[in-house]
Amino acid sequence: MSKKTLTRKKEKPTNFIFTGIQYEKKINIQLFEYNKTGLTELTTIKESEFNDFSDLEKQYWLNTHGIHDVSIIESLCKKIGIHNLTIQDILDVNQRPKIQEFEEYWYFSIKSILPSTNNEIKSEQLSFVLGKNYLVSFQEQKNDYFEHIRQRLREKAGIVHERSTDYLLYLLLESVLDNYFETVDAISEKVENFKIIDVNKDPSPEILTEIEIYKSQLQSLIKAIGPIKEFVSKIERENFVLIQKKHRKYYFEIKDICLTLLDNCEKSEKRLESLINLFFSVQGHRMNQVMKTLTIVSTIFIPLTFIAGIYGMNFVNIPELGFKYGYHIILVVMFLIFLIMLGYFKRKNWF
């Protein structure tokens, strides 16, 4: 357990700690107020300018870029009526994604993942608070995940401006999963196009390192997708009053998307496992080839060494010791033995 985690547990529930990295210079707060007839967009507001979501005739979407300023996040959450435990969860970006039900709202956090330029996976925590007529989203940094949804609200495109915030949450989750698809597809393409190991060359250990990187990335994706699937499954099992019945079908689509993503990750994992098996098979094959070559060389030299050993003994009465052409005859015999054994091994396709 990390020192940071231990410190957090010792703190009182009202002593909030931000555990992430500050990406933005200052927190930017956006507010959309909308219904069937109109839209009010406040692109940049101060925490002191925000009051509440008291007008039940309107739907509210409050979004923050940056959560590093604890005092602003705490004050904003207090105005909304968010519990201290939820505030801690919003600020603790190192925790596992979770779902938690409170009397007036549901808290839901996930990891948004995108591929980065250095062949690594970049992630950030997204936190959502869904209430009766409001949705609050907390982002660690400014990204364009939801810009197309904002544009749909501005242009009154589609039905989002006519629906409640539970439908808006569906759109946000769908947008996040689109990023997952981008990441999974990028990894799957690299895995499928992975350079096949040449059986005629020694496999490089760097191949295993690259495979392990891909496996680690896929595991991170699977861990991040799981909570989203769990959230939708919870809607299926329970009477979730904040999700209207007519909108549940959209969340079931989210579940299908999660299952597709998990299937794609599983296929890529199996492909990587096959590559690992191929790596060790090729390595074993190359080792067998080396051992076969050494064995053939050793076998050829065994009878030659035997003959040389016989005539290397220092006995006076060796029959051929005084023969004039004995040396040349023995060399010819040894060479013939070499050729005969070489031909035999060649006929057996041992090399």
ZAMARGU-4260 file (C-alpha; in steps of 0.2 Angstrom, whole numbers, plus 5000, padded with zeros to 4 digits):
<rodrens>
0) 5000/5000/5000 | 5007/5017/4995 | 5011/5031/5007 | 4999/5042/4998 | 4985/5029/5001
5) 4990/5028/5020 | 4989/5046/5022 | 4972/5048/5014 | 4965/5035/5026 | 4972/5045/5041
10) 4963/5061/5035 | 4946/5066/5041 | 4932/5065/5028 | 4932/5084/5027 | 4950/5085/5024
15) 4950/5083/5005 | 4966/5079/4995 | 4969/5079/4976 | 4979/5064/4971 | 4982/5068/4953
20) 4992/5079/4942 | 4988/5097/4938 | 4985/5098/4919 | 4976/5115/4919 | 4981/5132/4925
25) 4964/5135/4933 | 4948/5126/4934 | 4936/5130/4920 | 4917/5128/4923 | 4904/5126/4910
30) 4885/5126/4912 | 4872/5121/4900 | 4854/5125/4905 | 4842/5118/4892 | 4824/5111/4888
35) 4813/5109/4873 | 4811/5128/4870 | 4829/5135/4873 | 4847/5134/4878 | 4858/5144/4889
40) 4876/5141/4888 | 4889/5148/4900 | 4906/5144/4894 | 4916/5150/4908 | 4908/5154/4925
45) 4916/5156/4942 | 4911/5144/4957 | 4904/5159/4966 | 4892/5163/4951 | 4884/5146/4952
50) 4869/5144/4963 | 4860/5127/4961 | 4848/5117/4950 | 4832/5123/4957 | 4822/5125/4941
55) 4814/5108/4938 | 4808/5114/4921 | 4826/5114/4915 | 4839/5101/4913 | 4857/5106/4919
60) 4874/5100/4913 | 4888/5106/4923 | 4906/5102/4917 | 4923/5106/4925 | 4940/5105/4916
65) 4952/5102/4930 | 4949/5096/4948 | 4966/5101/4956 | 4959/5116/4966 | 4951/5107/4981
70) 4943/5123/4988 | 4933/5126/4972 | 4928/5108/4969 | 4923/5107/4988 | 4913/5123/4987
75) 4904/5118/4970 | 4900/5101/4977 | 4893/5108/4993 | 4881/5119/4983 | 4875/5104/4974
80) 4873/5094/4989 | 4886/5081/4986 | 4892/5070/5000 | 4909/5072/5007 | 4913/5054/5003
85) 4909/5058/4985 | 4920/5073/4985 | 4935/5062/4991 | 4931/5050/4977 | 4931/5064/4964
90) 4948/5071/4970 | 4956/5054/4971 | 4960/5049/4953 | 4971/5034/4958 | 4956/5024/4964
95) 4947/5010/4955 | 4932/5016/4945 | 4916/5014/4955 | 4897/5016/4956 | 4889/5022/4972
100) 4871/5027/4976 | 4865/5041/4987 | 4848/5047/4991 | 4848/5062/4979 | 4860/5056/4966
105) 4871/5043/4959 | 4890/5044/4958 | 4899/5035/4944 | 4918/5036/4939 | 4927/5029/4925
110) 4944/5030/4916 | 4944/5038/4899 | 4958/5031/4888 | 4967/5037/4873 | 4983/5031/4864
115) 4997/5043/4865 | 5011/5047/4853 | 5024/5037/4863 | 5015/5021/4860 | 5008/5021/4878
120) 4990/5022/4884 | 4985/5039/4892 | 4971/5039/4904 | 4961/5051/4915 | 4947/5049/4928
125) 4930/5055/4923 | 4917/5057/4937 | 4899/5059/4935 | 4885/5064/4947 | 4868/5061/4940
130) 4853/5069/4949 | 4835/5072/4945 | 4837/5086/4933 | 4856/5088/4932 | 4872/5080/4927
135) 4889/5085/4934 | 4904/5079/4925 | 4922/5081/4932 | 4937/5080/4920 | 4955/5081/4925
140) 4960/5091/4909 | 4952/5099/4894 | 4949/5086/4880 | 4937/5086/4866 | 4927/5070/4871
145) 4911/5079/4872 | 4912/5094/4860 | 4901/5086/4847 | 4887/5084/4861 | 4889/5102/4865
150) 4887/5106/4847 | 4871/5096/4846 | 4864/5105/4861 | 4868/5122/4853 | 4861/5117/4836
155) 4846/5107/4844 | 4852/5093/4833 | 4844/5076/4837 | 4833/5074/4853 | 4846/5077/4867
160) 4838/5095/4871 | 4821/5086/4873 | 4827/5073/4885 | 4832/5072/4903 | 4850/5071/4909
165) 4850/5052/4910 | 4850/5052/4891 | 4864/5065/4891 | 4874/5053/4902 | 4871/5040/4889
170) 4878/5051/4876 | 4893/5055/4886 | 4897/5037/4890 | 4895/5032/4872 | 4907/5046/4867
175) 4920/5039/4880 | 4918/5021/4873 | 4921/5028/4855 | 4938/5033/4862 | 4940/5015/4869
180) 4936/5008/4851 | 4950/5020/4844 | 4962/5013/4857 | 4957/4995/4855 | 4957/4996/4836
185) 4975/5003/4836 | 4982/4990/4847 | 4973/4976/4838 | 4980/4982/4821 | 4997/4982/4828
190) 4995/4965/4836 | 4988/4958/4819 | 5002/4966/4809 | 5015/4960/4821 | 5030/4954/4812
195) 5029/4935/4811 | 5045/4927/4818 | 5057/4920/4805 | 5060/4902/4809 | 5077/4903/4800
200) 5083/4917/4812 | 5086/4918/4830 | 5071/4926/4839 | 5075/4943/4848 | 5071/4944/4866
205) 5064/4962/4862 | 5049/4953/4854 | 5044/4947/4871 | 5046/4964/4878 | 5035/4972/4865
210) 5022/4958/4867 | 5021/4961/4886 | 5018/4980/4883 | 5003/4976/4872 | 4997/4963/4885
215) 4998/4976/4899 | 4989/4989/4888 | 4975/4977/4885 | 4973/4972/4903 | 4972/4991/4907
220) 4958/4992/4895 | 4948/4977/4901 | 4949/4984/4919 | 4943/5001/4913 | 4929/4994/4903
225) 4922/4982/4917 | 4915/4996/4928 | 4905/5003/4913 | 4898/4986/4910 | 4894/4984/4928
230) 4885/5001/4929 | 4873/4996/4914 | 4871/4978/4922 | 4865/4987/4938 | 4852/4997/4928
235) 4846/4980/4921 | 4844/4972/4938 | 4838/4986/4949 | 4824/4999/4948 | 4835/5014/4944
240) 4823/5029/4946 | 4835/5041/4939 | 4835/5032/4922 | 4819/5034/4913 | 4811/5018/4907
245) 4811/5024/4889 | 4830/5027/4890 | 4835/5010/4896 | 4837/5003/4879 | 4851/5015/4875
250) 4860/5009/4891 | 4858/4991/4885 | 4867/4997/4869 | 4881/5003/4880 | 4882/4985/4887
255) 4883/4978/4870 | 4897/4990/4865 | 4907/4985/4881 | 4905/4967/4877 | 4911/4970/4859
260) 4926/4979/4866 | 4930/4965/4878 | 4929/4952/4864 | 4941/4962/4854 | 4953/4963/4869
265) 4951/4945/4872 | 4955/4941/4853 | 4971/4952/4854 | 4976/4943/4870 | 4974/4926/4862
270) 4984/4932/4847 | 4998/4938/4859 | 4998/4922/4868 | 5000/4913/4851 | 5015/4924/4847
275) 5023/4920/4864 | 5021/4901/4861 | 5028/4904/4843 | 5042/4913/4850 | 5047/4899/4862
280) 5044/4886/4849 | 5055/4894/4836 | 5068/4896/4850 | 5067/4878/4854 | 5068/4873/4836
285) 5083/4884/4834 | 5091/4876/4849 | 5087/4858/4842 | 5095/4863/4826 | 5111/4869/4835
290) 5111/4853/4845 | 5109/4842/4830 | 5123/4850/4821 | 5134/4848/4836 | 5129/4830/4838
295) 5133/4826/4819 | 5150/4834/4821 | 5153/4824/4837 | 5147/4808/4829 | 5158/4810/4814
300) 5174/4813/4824 | 5171/4798/4836 | 5178/4784/4824 | 5191/4796/4818 | 5196/4799/4836
305) 5196/4781/4840 | 5208/4777/4825 | 5219/4791/4831 | 5219/4785/4848 | 5224/4767/4843
310) 5239/4773/4833 | 5243/4786/4846 | 5247/4772/4859 | 5266/4770/4863 | 5268/4751/4860
315) 5282/4743/4850 | 5273/4729/4842 | 5259/4738/4833 | 5258/4729/4817 | 5257/4744/4805
320) 5270/4754/4814 | 5284/4749/4802 | 5274/4749/4786 | 5280/4762/4774 | 5263/4768/4768
325) 5254/4765/4784 | 5252/4784/4788 | 5244/4788/4771 | 5233/4773/4771 | 5226/4777/4788
330) 5222/4795/4782 | 5213/4788/4767 | 5203/4777/4778 | 5198/4791/4790 | 5193/4802/4776
335) 5182/4788/4768 | 5174/4785/4785 | 5170/4804/4786 | 5163/4804/4768 | 5152/4788/4772
340) 5145/4795/4788 | 5142/4812/4780 | 5133/4804/4765 | 5122/4793/4777 | 5117/4808/4788
345) 5113/4818/4772 | 5102/4804/4766 | 5093/4804/4782 | 5090/4823/4780 | 5098/4826/4797
350) 5105/4842/4791
</rodrens>
